[in-house]
Amino acid sequence: MKKRSPKDTPKKISKKERRNSIETKIEVALSGMKHEFSEKKFSRLIKKAGKLFSSGTPTAPKPKRQKPKKAVKKATEASTLQES
């Protein structure tokens, strides 16, 4: 089996990018029906349909954030109290 090079792997697309591309495709496909609805209602229906269609598609995972490490209290504080 061949190993895939980094160039062969598909670009990971976020949820928002995928939904926007689906919305534009739906809008182009239904451009003939644009005159039947008001502009506001048509855009709202396109947005709703884009959300429904994009819910089943795989998306890129969210990047994990690195949590800042907490400073560890040193044993020097305890030793200074004992000396006093």
SETI-545928 format. One line per 4 residues: number of its first residue (from 1); their letters; for each residue x, z, y of N, C-alpha, C. Coordinates in Angstrom, 3 decimals. Layout:
<rs>
NUM> a> X:Z:Y:X:Z:Y:X:Z:Y | ...
</rs>
This chain:
<rs>
1> mkkr> 0.828:0.000:-1.166:0.000:0.000:0.000:0.883:0.000:1.242 | 0.506:-0.830:2.220:1.295:-0.947:3.439:1.041:0.234:4.361 | 2.099:0.630:5.032:1.952:1.655:6.052:1.569:0.976:7.352 | 0.692:1.624:8.083:0.267:1.056:9.359:1.266:1.420:10.440
5> spkd> 1.584:0.456:11.233:2.455:0.738:12.370:1.594:1.284:13.510 | 2.196:1.972:14.472:1.417:2.517:15.589:0.656:1.448:16.361 | 1.141:0.213:16.333:0.464:-0.865:17.042:-0.826:-1.280:16.342 | -0.913:-1.076:15.019:-2.082:-1.489:14.255:-3.238:-0.503:14.356
9> tpkk> -2.967:0.726:14.716:-4.025:1.715:14.784:-4.916:1.434:15.983 | -6.228:1.560:15.810:-7.132:1.292:16.934:-7.055:2.388:17.987 | -7.310:1.991:19.223:-7.290:2.952:20.326:-8.498:3.878:20.183 | -8.279:5.168:20.360:-9.364:6.124:20.246:-10.130:6.139:21.559
13> iskk> -11.456:6.064:21.448:-12.317:5.973:22.611:-13.124:7.261:22.724 | -13.259:7.756:23.937:-14.013:8.983:24.155:-15.514:8.703:24.048 | -16.296:9.771:23.986:-17.748:9.640:23.883:-18.313:8.893:25.087 | -17.814:9.254:26.256:-18.338:8.664:27.487:-18.034:7.160:27.553
17> errn> -16.818:6.780:27.175:-16.451:5.363:27.198:-17.285:4.570:26.203 | -17.480:5.150:25.008:-18.267:4.460:23.978:-19.722:4.317:24.432 | -20.287:5.371:25.012:-21.667:5.330:25.475:-21.820:4.299:26.590 | -20.862:4.248:27.513:-20.933:3.273:28.607:-20.855:1.842:28.093
21> siet> -20.021:1.597:27.089:-19.929:0.236:26.549:-21.225:-0.155:25.837 | -21.846:0.797:25.144:-23.120:0.522:24.477:-24.201:0.251:25.525 | -24.211:1.041:26.609:-25.200:0.848:27.665:-25.076:-0.522:28.311 | -23.854:-0.988:28.551:-23.683:-2.307:29.167:-24.145:-3.409:28.223
25> kiev> -23.890:-3.251:26.916:-24.340:-4.259:25.949:-25.859:-4.302:25.874 | -26.503:-3.133:25.908:-27.966:-3.088:25.873:-28.540:-3.697:27.146 | -27.918:-3.390:28.272:-28.400:-3.914:29.547:-28.307:-5.438:29.593 | -27.227:-5.990:29.059:-27.073:-7.448:29.022:-28.114:-8.061:28.095
29> alsg> -28.344:-7.416:26.949:-29.300:-7.946:25.981:-30.731:-7.910:26.516 | -31.043:-6.892:27.290:-32.411:-6.736:27.795:-32.552:-7.161:29.256 | -31.638:-7.959:29.751:-31.693:-8.366:31.158:-32.949:-9.171:31.471 | -33.525:-9.820:30.488:-34.760:-10.578:30.702:-35.961:-9.686:30.955
33> mkhe> -35.901:-8.441:30.500:-37.017:-7.517:30.676:-36.886:-6.693:31.956 | -35.849:-6.944:32.730:-35.582:-6.142:33.918:-36.731:-6.207:34.927 | -37.393:-7.336:35.027:-38.456:-7.502:36.018:-39.739:-6.761:35.630 | -39.873:-6.321:34.379:-41.073:-5.623:33.932:-41.088:-4.155:34.350
37> fsek> -39.907:-3.582:34.603:-39.801:-2.180:34.997:-39.152:-2.087:36.370 | -39.342:-0.936:37.008:-38.617:-0.711:38.259:-37.136:-0.505:37.919 | -36.275:-0.669:38.900:-34.822:-0.548:38.665:-34.456:0.842:38.163 | -35.069:1.868:38.752:-34.764:3.252:38.373:-35.200:3.532:36.933
41> kfsr> -36.409:3.078:36.573:-36.919:3.318:35.225:-36.107:2.537:34.196 | -35.737:1.308:34.534:-34.951:0.494:33.609:-33.594:1.135:33.338 | -32.918:1.616:34.386:-31.606:2.239:34.182:-31.732:3.537:33.389 | -32.811:4.290:33.602:-33.029:5.522:32.856:-33.269:5.227:31.369
45> likk> -34.050:4.195:31.078:-34.312:3.821:29.691:-33.041:3.323:28.995 | -32.218:2.573:29.725:-30.948:2.091:29.172:-30.042:3.265:28.857 | -30.002:4.237:29.757:-29.157:5.414:29.551:-29.620:6.208:28.334 | -30.916:6.374:28.190:-31.470:7.105:27.049:-31.168:6.374:25.741
49> agkl> -31.310:5.060:25.739:-31.023:4.273:24.541:-29.536:4.335:24.200 | -28.682:4.324:25.209:-27.238:4.428:24.976:-26.865:5.742:24.338 | -27.504:6.828:24.759:-27.240:8.133:24.159:-27.690:8.161:22.700 | -28.851:7.562:22.415:-29.354:7.551:21.047:-28.457:6.740:20.117
53> fssg> -28.026:5.572:20.568:-27.191:4.723:19.728:-25.777:5.265:19.559 | -25.259:5.933:20.564:-23.879:6.418:20.481:-23.761:7.728:19.718 | -24.870:8.390:19.417:-24.798:9.690:18.747:-24.262:9.579:17.324 | -24.419:8.439:16.667:-23.970:8.306:15.287:-22.592:7.698:15.126
57> tpta> -21.951:7.314:16.210:-20.650:6.656:16.112:-19.519:7.674:16.190 | -18.449:7.439:15.447:-17.314:8.371:15.511:-16.575:8.225:16.840 | -16.045:9.338:17.329:-15.335:9.332:18.605:-13.978:9.998:18.454 | -13.203:9.910:19.490:-11.882:10.544:19.486:-12.042:12.059:19.560
61> pkpk> -11.218:12.797:18.837:-11.319:14.257:18.916:-10.839:14.759:20.269 | -11.391:15.890:20.686:-10.978:16.469:21.955:-9.574:17.030:21.812 | -8.749:16.844:22.831:-7.398:17.413:22.751:-7.462:18.933:22.817 | -6.644:19.577:22.011:-6.626:21.034:21.999:-5.732:21.530:23.124
65> rqkp> -6.218:22.552:23.812:-5.441:23.128:24.899:-4.502:24.185:24.346 | -3.342:24.248:24.920:-2.386:25.282:24.569:-2.735:26.535:25.351 | -2.963:27.630:24.647:-3.260:28.883:25.323:-1.958:29.498:25.802 | -1.959:30.011:27.017:-0.725:30.662:27.487:-0.504:31.954:26.702
69> kkav> 0.736:32.193:26.348:1.064:33.386:25.578:1.087:34.594:26.495 | 0.543:35.672:25.987:0.529:36.910:26.761:1.899:37.565:26.672 | 2.280:38.215:27.738:3.562:38.912:27.767:3.460:40.151:26.881 | 4.430:40.333:26.027:4.449:41.468:25.118:5.133:42.630:25.817
73> kkat> 4.492:43.792:25.761:5.103:44.970:26.376:6.326:45.362:25.564 | 7.368:45.625:26.262:8.626:45.942:25.589:8.712:47.434:25.298 | 9.553:47.773:24.396:9.736:49.170:24.012:10.518:49.929:25.076 | 11.056:49.245:26.062:11.845:49.914:27.101:10.988:50.845:27.941
77> east> 9.716:50.512:28.126:8.839:51.373:28.892:8.661:52.720:28.188 | 8.508:52.696:26.881:8.320:53.923:26.120:9.605:54.767:26.148 | 10.745:54.131:26.088:11.994:54.870:26.084:12.278:55.506:27.445 | 11.854:54.892:28.527:12.081:55.465:29.857:11.207:56.694:30.061
81> lqes> 10.030:56.695:29.455:9.161:57.865:29.567:9.725:59.052:28.800 | 10.344:58.791:27.655:10.901:59.866:26.843:12.136:60.490:27.515 | 12.917:59.689:28.200:14.131:60.169:28.851:13.804:61.099:30.019 | 12.703:60.894:30.704:12.372:61.694:31.872:12.002:63.116:31.551
</rs>
